[in-house]
Amino acid sequence: MSGATGESGPIPRFSVVAALQQAAVVWCLALGVGLAAWGWTSDTVSAAWGLLPLGTVAAVVWVQFVLAYAVNAVQGVAAWSTGGLLRAIAGEFRSATAVFAWRQPWAWRHQPPLAMANEPPRGVLLVHGYLCNRGLWQHWHQVLAQRGHPVEAVNLEPVWGSIDDYVPTLEAAVARLTAQTGQPPLVVAHSMGGLAVRAWLRSGAGNGERVAHVFTIGTPHQGTWLARWGLGTNVHQMRLASPWLCELAAAEPPQRARLFTCWHSGGDNIVFPLGTAVLPGSAARELPHVGHVALVDDPRVLADVLRWLDSHVPV
């Protein structure tokens, strides 16, 4: 291949989320080792107490899933499935461990080399969700860079601020990708990131023409039942039918939803009940029994985005 396409976007200097999750990982490891050592030398305490931190995390995830499946069943939007519940928990535990114990705390600054291409491919903007950072997208970034797509994987901060606070970050990223490729970028957003994209679209009259398409993954477009217990202004904004969500929807032109493809799942343990992750009027894609973080790692979602990129080659 010949002809340079430039480089992927700039790496932020610092991530509050990375620092917090580094501290959490170190604390959990230290506590686990300490409890195991105590149990190993004690005649009355088992070394199995070293698994307490891991067990606590597993219990929290279990409660989230039971709530999600129960709420879906009570509201009649999805039937209870014990097998599906167990599959979703296993997949989510695997993905969440990789994301929160490695990608986001330690590997978030990873920047894969951008392949060279004969034609300038379309840029891609990757937008994470609540309590996450750009490390969430490590695999996506690698695949897209290998295909020559310039990538902006942003960090959304302040972590507990208003979703509207993220508009300048997205504006700068869209502007850089457009200047680099001469084409409107594709946007892929997970969870709260999809609401940040909608807030950015609302912030400028012509912003709807400045992006080619928006894929959202588990985004609480209509809010989520679980947000009643979260911390931060942004979490309050993600409550079911919150004033902020109602104002956002009222400000959007009727045709805006056609810009979106929304991936969602009845197994989402964070955004539920089923259907709240779909923007009315958008193209909806449903996966059964896939957890919230695991949706990002599901190969079917990435394959759909790659098919879109292949069928919408810039001219």
Backbone torsions as a table, in degrees:
resi	resn	phi	psi	omega
1	MET	NA	152.3	179.5
2	SER	-137.7	160.3	178.1
3	GLY	90.8	118.4	-178.7
4	ALA	-81.3	147.2	175.7
5	THR	-109.9	4.3	-177.9
6	GLY	95.8	-161.6	-176.6
7	GLU	-122.9	158.4	173.1
8	SER	-63.7	167.0	-171.8
9	GLY	-64.0	169.2	-176.9
10	PRO	-67.9	151.1	178.6
11	ILE	-93.7	126.1	176.5
12	PRO	-59.2	151.3	-176.9
13	ARG	-76.5	-28.9	-174.0
14	PHE	-148.0	150.8	176.6
15	SER	-134.1	117.1	176.3
16	VAL	-60.7	-42.2	-179.7
17	VAL	-61.2	-42.8	178.9
18	ALA	-61.0	-44.7	-179.6
19	ALA	-62.3	-43.5	179.7
20	LEU	-64.7	-42.0	-176.9
21	GLN	-76.0	-29.7	172.1
22	GLN	-60.9	-45.9	179.7
23	ALA	-62.8	-40.1	-179.4
24	ALA	-65.6	-42.5	180.0
25	VAL	-63.7	-46.7	-179.4
26	VAL	-62.7	-41.9	-179.7
27	TRP	-63.6	-44.5	179.8
28	CYS	-63.7	-42.1	178.4
29	LEU	-64.7	-44.3	-179.7
30	ALA	-63.9	-42.1	179.0
31	LEU	-64.9	-43.5	179.8
32	GLY	-62.4	-45.4	179.2
33	VAL	-64.4	-41.8	179.7
34	GLY	-62.8	-44.1	179.0
35	LEU	-66.6	-39.3	178.6
36	ALA	-65.1	-41.4	179.3
37	ALA	-65.3	-40.4	177.1
38	TRP	-61.3	-46.5	179.5
39	GLY	-65.7	-34.5	-178.8
40	TRP	-65.4	-33.3	-176.9
41	THR	-98.0	-2.3	-176.3
42	SER	-99.7	147.0	176.6
43	ASP	-86.9	-13.1	-174.9
44	THR	-116.9	-13.6	-176.7
45	VAL	-116.4	137.6	-179.1
46	SER	-84.5	146.9	175.5
47	ALA	-66.5	-14.7	178.2
48	ALA	-63.0	-16.2	175.9
49	TRP	-61.0	-17.3	177.0
50	GLY	-64.7	-17.0	178.9
51	LEU	-87.6	0.9	-176.6
52	LEU	-56.7	-47.0	179.5
53	PRO	-59.5	-44.1	179.5
54	LEU	-65.4	-40.3	178.9
55	GLY	-65.0	-35.4	178.2
56	THR	-64.7	-43.5	177.3
57	VAL	-62.4	-44.1	-179.9
58	ALA	-62.0	-37.7	179.5
59	ALA	-65.9	-41.1	178.5
60	VAL	-62.5	-44.8	178.9
61	VAL	-62.9	-41.6	179.2
62	TRP	-59.2	-46.3	179.7
63	VAL	-61.5	-42.3	178.3
64	GLN	-57.4	-46.3	-177.8
65	PHE	-67.6	-42.1	179.1
66	VAL	-61.7	-41.8	176.6
67	LEU	-61.1	-46.2	-177.9
68	ALA	-61.1	-49.0	-178.6
69	TYR	-67.2	-36.0	179.5
70	ALA	-68.1	-44.8	179.0
71	VAL	-62.6	-43.5	177.9
72	ASN	-60.1	-42.5	-178.5
73	ALA	-68.4	-43.6	-179.5
74	VAL	-63.1	-39.4	-179.0
75	GLN	-83.0	-4.6	174.8
76	GLY	73.8	20.6	179.9
77	VAL	-95.9	-15.2	177.3
78	ALA	-160.4	140.0	-178.4
79	ALA	-81.0	150.8	175.5
80	TRP	-66.9	136.1	177.5
81	SER	-140.9	110.3	-179.5
82	THR	-64.0	-41.9	178.2
83	GLY	-63.6	-43.2	178.1
84	GLY	-64.1	-39.8	177.7
85	LEU	-59.0	-47.0	-178.4
86	LEU	-65.8	-39.3	177.8
87	ARG	-64.5	-41.3	-179.5
88	ALA	-65.5	-41.4	179.5
89	ILE	-62.8	-45.5	-179.4
90	ALA	-61.3	-44.9	-179.7
91	GLY	-66.3	-39.8	-179.2
92	GLU	-69.0	-40.2	179.7
93	PHE	-62.1	-40.1	178.8
94	ARG	-64.3	-48.9	-178.0
95	SER	-69.4	-42.9	-177.9
96	ALA	-64.8	-36.4	177.6
97	THR	-63.0	-44.6	179.1
98	ALA	-63.5	-40.6	-175.7
99	VAL	-73.3	-50.1	-171.1
100	PHE	-88.7	-15.5	178.1
101	ALA	-103.2	-15.3	-178.5
102	TRP	-135.2	-62.7	-170.4
103	ARG	-58.4	-49.1	-174.6
104	GLN	-81.0	-41.8	179.5
105	PRO	-76.0	-34.3	-170.0
106	TRP	-117.5	-31.1	-173.4
107	ALA	-111.2	16.2	-173.0
108	TRP	-68.3	-20.9	-179.5
109	ARG	-89.2	0.4	-179.5
110	HIS	-59.8	132.7	-179.5
111	GLN	-131.6	99.6	-177.9
112	PRO	-66.4	148.0	178.7
113	PRO	-66.1	143.7	-179.0
114	LEU	-89.0	126.1	179.2
115	ALA	-68.4	156.1	176.8
116	MET	-86.5	148.4	-178.6
117	ALA	-141.3	149.4	178.6
118	ASN	-68.7	-39.7	178.9
119	GLU	-111.9	144.9	180.0
120	PRO	-69.9	108.4	-179.5
121	PRO	-73.7	164.9	-179.2
122	ARG	-69.7	142.3	175.1
123	GLY	-76.2	157.3	-179.3
124	VAL	-130.3	129.5	176.6
125	LEU	-104.0	123.2	180.0
126	LEU	-108.4	124.9	-173.6
127	VAL	-125.1	117.9	-177.9
128	HIS	-82.5	-179.6	-178.3
129	GLY	-113.1	-158.4	-174.1
130	TYR	-63.1	134.6	179.8
131	LEU	56.0	32.7	176.4
132	CYS	-127.0	175.8	172.6
133	ASN	-145.5	-171.8	-173.6
134	ARG	-63.8	-17.3	178.0
135	GLY	-62.7	-21.4	176.7
136	LEU	-53.3	-35.6	-170.1
137	TRP	-94.6	20.0	-172.2
138	GLN	-52.9	-48.6	-178.4
139	HIS	-68.2	-44.0	178.1
140	TRP	-57.8	-46.1	-178.3
141	HIS	-59.8	-42.0	-179.4
142	GLN	-63.0	-47.5	-178.0
143	VAL	-64.4	-45.6	-178.1
144	LEU	-66.0	-40.2	179.0
145	ALA	-65.4	-36.5	177.7
146	GLN	-64.2	-28.2	177.9
147	ARG	-88.0	1.4	176.2
148	GLY	89.8	5.6	-178.2
149	HIS	-81.1	120.9	170.9
150	PRO	-60.0	136.3	-174.5
151	VAL	-126.3	136.0	168.3
152	GLU	-113.8	110.3	173.2
153	ALA	-108.1	104.7	-169.8
154	VAL	-90.6	164.8	167.1
155	ASN	-109.4	129.6	179.3
156	LEU	-98.3	112.4	177.1
157	GLU	-140.5	151.1	11.3
158	PRO	-71.1	144.9	-171.6
159	VAL	-60.2	-40.3	-176.8
160	TRP	-110.2	20.9	-179.0
161	GLY	-83.7	-170.8	177.1
162	SER	-73.6	148.0	176.2
163	ILE	-61.2	-30.3	177.7
164	ASP	-64.4	-22.2	179.5
165	ASP	-65.7	-17.9	-175.6
166	TYR	-88.8	-5.5	-177.3
167	VAL	-58.2	-47.1	-179.7
168	PRO	-60.0	-35.8	178.1
169	THR	-62.6	-44.4	179.5
170	LEU	-69.2	-38.2	178.6
171	GLU	-59.6	-46.0	-179.5
172	ALA	-64.1	-40.4	-178.7
173	ALA	-67.1	-43.8	177.9
174	VAL	-61.8	-42.4	-179.7
175	ALA	-62.8	-42.5	-179.7
176	ARG	-65.8	-44.8	-179.2
177	LEU	-64.6	-38.9	179.6
178	THR	-66.5	-42.5	179.0
179	ALA	-65.2	-33.7	-176.8
180	GLN	-74.9	-36.9	-172.7
181	THR	-109.9	-19.0	-175.8
182	GLY	75.4	12.5	-178.1
183	GLN	-133.6	150.3	172.9
184	PRO	-63.3	135.1	-177.9
185	PRO	-77.7	160.8	167.6
186	LEU	-87.5	141.9	179.6
187	VAL	-115.5	131.9	173.8
188	VAL	-124.6	124.4	-173.8
189	ALA	-132.6	139.3	177.6
190	HIS	-108.0	136.3	170.4
191	SER	53.8	-127.6	-178.4
192	MET	-56.2	-25.5	-179.8
193	GLY	-57.4	-34.0	177.9
194	GLY	-65.4	-34.4	176.6
195	LEU	-71.1	-35.6	175.6
196	ALA	-62.4	-38.5	177.6
197	VAL	-64.8	-42.4	177.8
198	ARG	-64.0	-37.3	176.8
199	ALA	-64.5	-38.9	177.3
200	TRP	-66.0	-42.3	178.4
201	LEU	-59.0	-39.0	179.6
202	ARG	-68.3	-25.3	-171.4
203	SER	-74.6	-14.0	-179.4
204	GLY	-142.0	135.3	-174.5
205	ALA	-59.9	-33.0	-176.9
206	GLY	-101.7	10.9	-174.7
207	ASN	-65.9	-26.5	179.1
208	GLY	-62.6	-24.6	178.6
209	GLU	-93.2	-4.4	-176.4
210	ARG	-91.8	-6.6	174.0
211	VAL	-126.2	147.3	-175.3
212	ALA	-78.8	-40.3	-179.0
213	HIS	-167.6	161.7	178.8
214	VAL	-130.2	121.2	170.6
215	PHE	-100.5	126.1	173.0
216	THR	-112.8	145.8	-175.7
217	ILE	-126.2	108.5	179.1
218	GLY	61.0	35.1	179.6
219	THR	-85.5	129.9	-180.0
220	PRO	-77.5	68.7	-177.2
221	HIS	-58.6	-32.2	178.4
222	GLN	-110.7	14.2	-179.2
223	GLY	92.4	177.8	179.2
224	THR	-143.2	142.3	-180.0
225	TRP	-57.2	-35.9	-173.6
226	LEU	-72.9	-18.1	-175.5
227	ALA	-66.9	-11.5	178.7
228	ARG	-64.3	-17.8	-177.1
229	TRP	-112.3	7.2	-176.9
230	GLY	-85.8	171.8	179.3
231	LEU	-113.3	140.1	174.5
232	GLY	110.8	154.6	177.4
233	THR	-58.7	-41.0	-177.6
234	ASN	-63.5	-35.1	178.2
235	VAL	-67.8	-41.8	177.0
236	HIS	-59.7	-36.5	178.5
237	GLN	-68.1	-20.8	-178.3
238	MET	-95.6	8.7	175.4
239	ARG	-69.4	153.8	-179.3
240	LEU	-54.5	125.3	177.5
241	ALA	53.0	39.3	178.4
242	SER	-65.9	156.3	176.8
243	PRO	-54.9	-38.5	-179.1
244	TRP	-64.9	-44.1	179.0
245	LEU	-65.0	-38.8	179.3
246	CYS	-65.5	-41.3	178.4
247	GLU	-65.8	-39.2	178.8
248	LEU	-62.4	-47.8	-179.4
249	ALA	-63.3	-38.3	-178.6
250	ALA	-67.2	-27.5	-177.3
251	ALA	-85.1	-8.8	-175.0
252	GLU	-89.9	135.8	176.6
253	PRO	-65.6	153.3	-176.3
254	PRO	-56.7	-32.4	-176.7
255	GLN	-82.8	-5.5	-175.7
256	ARG	-58.1	-38.4	-175.7
257	ALA	-61.2	-25.3	-179.2
258	ARG	-68.6	-12.8	177.3
259	LEU	-78.6	-10.8	-169.2
260	PHE	-112.1	144.0	162.5
261	THR	-119.4	126.1	-173.1
262	CYS	-115.7	114.5	174.1
263	TRP	-89.6	134.1	179.7
264	HIS	-150.2	171.2	-176.3
265	SER	-151.4	142.9	172.7
266	GLY	-70.8	-10.7	176.7
267	GLY	-97.3	8.5	179.4
268	ASP	-68.3	120.1	-177.0
269	ASN	-89.1	-0.6	-179.9
270	ILE	-116.8	-44.5	-178.5
271	VAL	-107.4	104.8	179.3
272	PHE	-154.9	161.5	8.9
273	PRO	-73.2	167.9	-179.8
274	LEU	-55.8	133.4	-179.2
275	GLY	107.9	-22.9	-179.2
276	THR	-72.3	-16.2	178.8
277	ALA	-91.9	14.5	177.8
278	VAL	-115.0	127.7	174.1
279	LEU	-78.8	119.7	-177.8
280	PRO	-53.7	128.4	-179.1
281	GLY	95.9	-7.2	180.0
282	SER	-86.6	173.3	171.6
283	ALA	-83.5	120.3	-175.6
284	ALA	-102.3	139.7	175.9
285	ARG	-128.1	119.0	-177.9
286	GLU	-109.0	135.4	172.2
287	LEU	-115.5	134.2	178.7
288	PRO	-82.5	139.2	167.8
289	HIS	56.8	49.5	175.5
290	VAL	-125.7	127.3	-178.3
291	GLY	-70.7	174.0	-171.4
292	HIS	-64.3	-52.7	178.9
293	VAL	-73.3	-35.6	-179.0
294	ALA	-63.3	-22.9	175.9
295	LEU	-58.6	-36.0	179.6
296	VAL	-66.8	-34.8	-177.4
297	ASP	-88.3	-5.5	-177.8
298	ASP	-70.6	123.4	-175.6
299	PRO	-62.8	-22.4	-179.8
300	ARG	-68.8	-31.5	179.1
301	VAL	-71.7	-49.1	178.2
302	LEU	-60.6	-41.1	180.0
303	ALA	-61.6	-37.4	178.9
304	ASP	-64.7	-42.2	178.8
305	VAL	-65.8	-41.9	179.2
306	LEU	-64.4	-38.1	176.2
307	ARG	-62.3	-39.7	178.7
308	TRP	-62.8	-44.9	-179.9
309	LEU	-62.9	-39.0	179.4
310	ASP	-68.0	-30.3	-177.7
311	SER	-93.8	-2.6	178.1
312	HIS	-128.5	59.5	-178.5
313	VAL	-74.1	128.0	178.1
314	PRO	-57.8	144.5	178.8
315	VAL	-121.7	NA	NA
